[in-house]
Amino acid sequence: MNRVRIESAPHGSGGTLRLTAAQYDLLHRSAHAFLALVPGGPGRDLALGPGGADLPALLASAGPADDEGFVPVVVTPGQLHAVHAMLTTLVVLVPSELSFMEQVGHFRENAAGFAAGLRRAAGRLS
């Protein structure tokens, strides 16, 4: 999986990420694992920031894969922050590689690499 290279383009006040199927799967599974591990309320709000409330909507808004197999995901700056925070928090919350694989279905290094890719993609959105 190319977890570090994330295609992105400005769109409105945020941008559009073009994720590979594997990247989208990692995002989707990570969000479900995070929401199960971190109960709603102040702890989740602290971890994700204001854009975290939009996490389920972000997942639901992903379009079908395009002709090249990329899944377009339109994000606001707050949602992008929330996704990055979610990934980096998961890496810390689930320190065992085996446990991470069982809960997320991907390796921890893939989540960390995806977070790094998001940082680079954010630079292309401004």
N, C-alpha and C positions, 0 to 999 in steps of 0.2 A: 504494500500500500504506500502510495506517495502521500504521506501524512503532512509533509511540510509545505509542499507547493499547493496553494489555494488560489484559484483564479478569482479575481474580484474586479468590480467596476462600480464607479459612483452611480447612485440612484437616489434621487430626492435628497433628503438630509442624511441618508445613510449609504447603503450600497447593496449590490447583489453579489453573493458568493456563488460560484459555480463549483459544486462539490462533486467529487467522484462518488460512485455508489458506496464504496467502502468508507469514505469520509462521512457521508450522510448517515450510514449505519452506525458509525462510531458516535456521531453527534446524538442520534436518536437513542441509542442504548445508554449512553452516558447520562443523558437527561433523565431517563427513567430510573436509572440506578441512583442518581443524585436525589431526585424527588422522593425516592423510597428511603434513602439514608438520612436525609436532612429534613426534619419536620417543618411544616410551614410556620411562619411567625418570625420573631426577631432574628433567630439564628440564620434562617434561610435568607432573610432580607439583608443581613450583614454580609453574608457570603456572596450574594449575587448582585447587590446594589439595586437601584430602582428599576432597571430593565429586566430583572429577574421575574417579575410578575408576568411578563410577556413570553416567558419561555415556552409554555404549552402552545400559545398562539404561533410562535415562531416555527415550531415543529409542524403544526397543522398547515402553515402557509407555504410550505415547500411545494414547488411545482413538480410536474412529472419530468422525468429525464428528457433532455433534449436529444436531437439527432446524434450528438456525439457522446451521449451517455452521461452528461453532467446534470446534476440536480440543482436547479436555481433556488436560492434561498435569499429573500429580501430581508435585510436587517437594518435596524436603527442603530445609532451609536450605543445606546443603552443595552440593546439586545446583544450586540457584539461583545460588549464588556461582560455581560452576564454569562455568555457562552464560554468566554475565556476564563472567567472566575470559576465557573462550574468545573471545567476541565482541570484546572490547576488545584482546586480544592479536592476533587476526587482523588487525584494522585497522592495527596497528603492523607486523606481520610482512609484510604484503602492501601496501606503500605506493602502488603504482601502481593507479589505477582500472581500467585495462584488465586487468591481471593479476588483480586481485581478482574482476572480473566473470568472467574465464575459469576461475578456480579455485572460486569460490563460486556464481556464477550470479546474483548480486545486486550492487547498488552498495554501495560501502563506507559511504556515508551511511546506507543502510538498516540495516546492521549496527550502526553507532554509534547510530542512533535506536532500534533494538530494545533495545540495552543500556540506554539511558536509560529506556525504557519498563519494563524489568525492575526498575530501581532504584525507580521509582514503585510498581510492583506489589508489590515487597517490603515497602514501607511499609504496604500494606493487608493483609498477611498476619500481621502481629504483633498 
